[in-house]
Amino acid sequence: MRPVDVAALAAGVRDGSRQAVARAITLLESRRPEHREQSRELLAALADRTGGAVRVGVSGVPGAGKSTFVDALGVRLVERGHRVAVVAVDPSSRRTGGSILGDRTRMARLAASDDAFVRPSPSGRQLGGVARATRESMLVLEAAGYDVVVVETVGVGQNEIAVSEMVDTFLLLGLARAGDQLQGIKRGILELADVIAVNKADGDGENPAKGAARELAGALRLMMPGDVRRPPVLTCSALTGAGLDDVWRAVLDHRAHLEEHGSLAARRAQQQQDWMWAMVDAALTDGVRDAAGVLAERAGIEAAVRAGELSAVEGTARILGLYAADLRAVTPEPG
């Protein structure tokens, strides 16, 4: 990566330069210490231009057609005057760290638009498909003038809660003919959803999709009795466009509900706090991995764990002991 002129990069992002936006996100994804510091400077320079977009997370069961749905909805929104950005979080290759799925190739129509920006983002070490720099990328995209920012996740997984904690509306895609809907979409994910849409409601799939929607709506009534707000359950077809307007209207209705009850500001404030602790956790993890003592013995400890000579518990104790020793070596004695 070329040397970074943070002020010039921030100016380019503010002007809506696609090249500047791409470079900015590449900077945010870097794990080099100097790049992390420049990332903080960049975000500070853009802070007054952030926060204005509709932030939507899209997740769903495998095969639900998430990328096709985002592509179709995004094109529809662009045609109506919106500027749409998508951060499509891919699983990462363990060998290279790069994206595996290549979501950009599955959003060809949207990616070709001058009023859209699609960025595949490798998830790295993050569980559940949430890239480390996703939150920061969203801020850059808002500063560049995108008024709809979509985070498309790998799929329903153990850390999808992280997505719901960084967006205004969490949209869950379901699929008919996927067996028991409560097996295909686990209860915990249903409880996170703000809007649910059963996709592929076209042709022979239309009636099964409507049936699946009825089942999900019934399950939600059992899970959330009383007067609590339950997510609407809709059907749609990313292939034909049927129902997409209804889904987007439900997203906007949910946002309006949050604003009306003062919950949007509160939600985003809580998200900032959660983000702070997420960054603390990430910094501590990197600090342990990159400590001099750990680096010197890490390969040997990993080999011993793989060979069964050390248990995972013993390996953990060794690594944390080395890290503690490094901290003592650089911490001056009191007095």
Salt bridges, closest charged atoms under 4 A:
GLU29 OE1 - ARG119 NH2 3.22
GLU34 OE2 - ARG32 NH2 2.37
GLU37 OE1 - ARG40 NH2 2.91
ASP48 OD1 - ARG14 NH2 2.37
ASP71 OD2 - ARG109 NE 3.39
ASP103 OD1 - ARG106 NH2 2.70
ASP115 OD1 - ARG83 NE 3.98
GLU136 OE2 - ARG36 NH2 3.08
GLU142 OE2 - ARG55 NE 2.71
ASP147 OD2 - HIS82 ND1 2.66
ASP168 OD2 - ARG255 NH1 2.81
ASP168 OD2 - ARG268 NH2 2.76
GLU191 OE2 - ARG187 NE 3.02
ASP194 OD1 - HIS254 NE2 3.21
ASP194 OD2 - ARG267 NH1 3.58
GLU206 OE2 - LYS210 NZ 3.32
ASP245 OD1 - ARG76 NE 2.74
ASP245 OD1 - ARG80 NH2 2.83
ASP246 OD1 - ARG249 NH1 2.82
GLU259 OE2 - ARG255 NE 3.66
ASP286 OD1 - ARG31 NH2 3.00
ASP286 OD1 - ARG125 NH1 3.34
ASP286 OD2 - ARG132 NH1 2.54
GLU302 OE2 - ARG298 NE 3.05
